[in-house]
Amino acid sequence: MINKNNILTDLFLNKEVDILIKKIKPVDLQDDLKQYAFAVLCEKPAEFIIELHNRQQLKFYLVKIISNSVFSNRSGFITQHKCNDHLELDHVVDVSNENDDYHYLIEKCIKETDRLYWYHQELLKLYAEHGTYRAVSEITNIPVKSIHNAIKKAKVKLKKEIWK
């Protein structure tokens, strides 16, 4: 039976994860970083972990946690260890599956965006271009809250259609 604990245990014992962690310098922080990253995963709801596992994206999520922990000067890990100047990554190993096809995913995303209602399409394009709801509001004279609601609705619909 698939459950959160089994999934996280398998991931913790995964050789690719060990290879990635071993690339962190200084060596004495490798175990701490691994423990920190898995503590972050353990705080996530079981449904979230199982869903990422089913979509084969849990390793990517773990790599993102590790890289954010190392490269962000405000991460909990850096704050705990106060070692931002000494922590390095030689390079991040690619833990992707050979079967991953990101071009297909991008094409599907574009196709689903084109199927959205025109209003949502335009707001998403403006949001992607300008980066904030406020900037889109200033361009369109639409209230920020309305833009937020429309973009949120569009994102939910896109995610639903893409991950069918």
N, C-alpha and C positions, 0 to 999 in steps of 0.2 A: 504494500500500500504506500502510495506517495504521500508524504507529509513534510512539513517544513523542516523538522529535525533531521530526517533522513537526507533530504536534499542538501541542507547546509553541511552535514557531516561528510557526505560524498564530495562536496566542493572543497571543504577544508582539507581533505586528504588527497585532492587532485594534484597530480605531478606538475601540470602546467602552472598552477597557482604557486607551488613551491619554487619553480624556476623563476617566475616573475618576482616573487618576494626576495629571492637570493640576489637579484640585481640591485637592490636598495643598498645604499651606503650611508652611514656607517653600518657595519654588520651587526653591531649590538642592538640596533633598533629594528631589525627585520622581524623578530618575533612580536615585538610590541605593535608594529604596524599591522601585521597579520591579525593579531588579536583585536586591534581597534576596528579594522575593516569588518571583521566578522561580528563584532559587537553591534556595529551599525546595521548589518544585515539582520541580526537577531531582533532588533527593535522594530523591524518592519512587520506588517501583518502577514499571517500565513498565506492568505489569498494572493497577496502581492508576490511573494517568493515563489509560490506554485505557478502563478501565471508567467512570471519571467522564465522559470524553468521549462515550462511547456513550450514557450516560444523560443527556447534555446538562447536566451539573452542574459541569463544570470551571471555568466562569466564576464560578459561585457560590463554589466552593472558593477560587479566587484572591481574590475580594472578601473572603472570610472571613480569609484570610492577611493581606491588606492591613489590614483593620480591626483584627485582633488585634495586628498589628505597631504600629499607630498608638496604639491605646487601652490596651494593656496596658503597665503600667510595668515589667514583667519580660521584655518581648519582646527577642529578640536585636537587632532593629533599634534600639530605643530605647537598649538597653545600649551598642551600638556608637556611637551618635550623641549620647548624653547630652543629648537635646534635648526631653524630654517637655513642658516648659513652652511651647515655641515651635511645636510641631507641631500643626496643626489640620486638620480636614476641613471644608470648606464644607458639603458634603453628599455623600452617597454616591449615585451614579447607579444606577438600577435596571437591571441588565443581564439581566433575565429575558426569556424568550421570551414572546410574546403567547399562545402555546398552552399555557403552564403552567397546570395546574389543581390547586392545592394542596388545594382542598376534596375533590377526588376522592382524593388521596393520604391525607388525614386519615381520610376515611371507610373507605378500604381498610385502613388501620392499625387502626382500631377494630374492623372486621369480622374481621380476622385475629387480633387479640387475643382476641376472643370465642371463637374456634375453639381456642385453646390449652387444654391440660389445666387443670382448675380450680385445681390447686396453683400452677402457674406464673402463672395469671391473678391470683390473690390476692397472690402475692409481688410481681409487677410493680406492681400497684396500690399496695401498701404502700411499695414502693421509690420509686415516682413521688411519693407523698405525703410521705414522710419523708426521702428523699434519700440515705440511707446504708444499707449492709448491716447495720451495727452497730445502727442504730435499728430496723430490721425484726427483727433477732435479739432485741433486748430485748422487743419487742412479742409475738413469736411463740414465744420460747424455743427457736428452732431455731438450731443453730450457724451462725456467720457464714460459714464455708466452704461449708456446704450451701446457704445462701441465695445466695452468690456463684455457685456452680455452677448452681443452678436458674435464676437470672436470666440468666446468660450463655447457657445453653441456650435459654431462651425468646427472647432477643434474636436469636440466630443463626437460629432457626426463623422469627421474624417477618421478619427481613431477607430470608431466602430466599423466603418467600411473597409479600412485598410487591414485590420486584424481579423477579418471574417475567416 
